[in-house]
Amino acid sequence: MARQHLKSAGMLGVALVATLGLGACATYKNEFATINSRLDQLDAKVQGAAQSAESANQSAQRANQRLDQIEGRVQQLESAPRRAARG
């Protein structure tokens, strides 16, 4: 009888360990899904920020080009002889 109880206890132990192991896998699976979801959200934010930065960079380049275009005219006006005041 004691032998049968030991055998049953052993089977119960194996079943308990297997149950805990599978439960832990499911928990890790949920945690990985949560982490992957957060990573996807962060990736989307990073891509949005990169696009905004690229847009700002292009705007700055256009502004610099306009400044370069008018710089010659400003220098020309500054170096022109002064006109005498009328009146």
Salt bridges, closest charged atoms under 4 A:
none
